Each structure stands twice: as structure tokens, then as C-alpha cells.
Amino acid sequence: MAQRAATHWEPLWQEGRRYRPLDPWEEETLAHQAGLGRGRPALDVGCGEGALAWHLHRSLGYQVTALDCSPTALANAAAVHTGGGVDFRLMDFETDDLDQLPYSGYALIACRLVYRWVPDKSAFLSRIRQLLAPGGVFWVATSLHHPQGGEAKPWELPEGDTKLLTTGWSEVHTRTVGNYCCYALHL
């Protein structure tokens, strides 16, 4: 259960580390790129404190399963986002058994500020494709590295990883502000 990634992320959450808040530009981009849920299942991989998962449920109408490997992040999410509608689960998406999930296919899988940190991106993408329902959308939000910006920051996705992310989809839609990009990748 959520061991490998948790050894990195759990201490950061315990120290009180917080990450880029969900902003109106992202919310608008997500609504445009993924559409309304109408009760369809969505999966939030690396949900942290649950802001995206909560938005997917409350504003866009998805039935959300939200995963994180950090017990502290999930406890914070459950404390803030009360009232049901989001199923917060302790799980390492990279290593845990996907049969633990409540659905075998998801209309939307979201991965916000996580993909950059995945060590085996090919295996990760294979697991994503395994869970996307036909016509499903894999939505990724990440910081990109632009060579003209100087040396890469640790949180910026290198160009080669961007190519791997966007290859093999029936449609690829992007929206970028500065060095932050949202991808809608259609199966």
C-alpha cells in the first residue's frame, strides 16, 4: 500500500508543504477540455488536499475517486471537503493493485502537478490507458521547461517527457499560460 511514493511525499505534507492552488484559469480550462461529468466516474491521481477532486464533483458533476499516497494529505482533504461526493483513498497509483478502484473505466483521469515526479512514465501512462473508458480524457496539468528560460527547475517537465506524454492519443489539446500547461489527451 502506498509505500514507495509515500516515503517522499508524506514527510513534505507533514511539514506543512503546500502546492500551487487551483485557480480560475485552470478551472475554466478543465471545464472546456473535459466537459461536464453528468455523474460519470473520474479519477484524480495524486489528489493532495483534494481541491481538484472537489471541483470535479461540485462544479463539473463527476463521481470522483481521489487517490494519494500521503495519509496526511488525505486527512487534510477529508477535513476540508466534507459532505460526500468524493471517495478519498490511500493508494500509490504506480504500484498498488488497480482492482482496488471502484470502477474499471473512467471518463476522466486527472493528474495535476504529479506527472513530472513519476519515475517510470511509460508504465504510468500504460496504467492510465488501462483505466480510461473508451472516449475518455486524461487531463494533465504541469509546469514545462522552456530552454530559453535558463536552467530547468526541479518541478518543470523536460521536453522529452512532454513528447512521451502526448504520443499515442487520438486527440491532444493544450492550453498554456507562461510555463504552465494543461493537456487534454483523448483515448
KADA-V90384 format. One record per backbone hydrogen bond with DSSP energy under -1.0 kcal/mol. CO is the residue of the C=O (numbers start at 1). NH is the residue of the N-H. If there is no record, write none. Layout:
# KADA-V90384
CO,NH
CO,NH
This chain:
# KADA-V90384
3,7
5,8
5,9
6,10
9,13
10,14
11,15
12,17
13,16
23,27
24,28
25,29
26,30
27,31
28,32
29,33
30,34
31,35
37,40
40,63
41,107
41,108
42,65
43,110
44,67
47,50
50,54
51,55
52,56
53,57
54,58
55,59
55,60
56,62
57,61
60,37
61,39
63,42
64,87
65,44
66,89
67,46
67,47
68,91
70,74
71,75
72,76
73,77
74,78
75,79
76,80
77,81
80,82
85,64
87,66
89,68
92,96
97,100
98,101
106,133
107,137
108,43
109,139
110,45
111,141
114,117
115,118
120,124
121,125
122,126
123,127
124,128
125,129
126,130
127,131
128,132
131,106
133,136
136,187
137,109
138,185
139,111
140,183
141,113
142,181
143,157
146,149
147,150
153,156
157,145
158,162
159,163
160,164
161,165
162,166
171,186
173,184
175,182
177,180
179,144
180,177
181,142
182,175
183,140
184,173
185,138
186,170
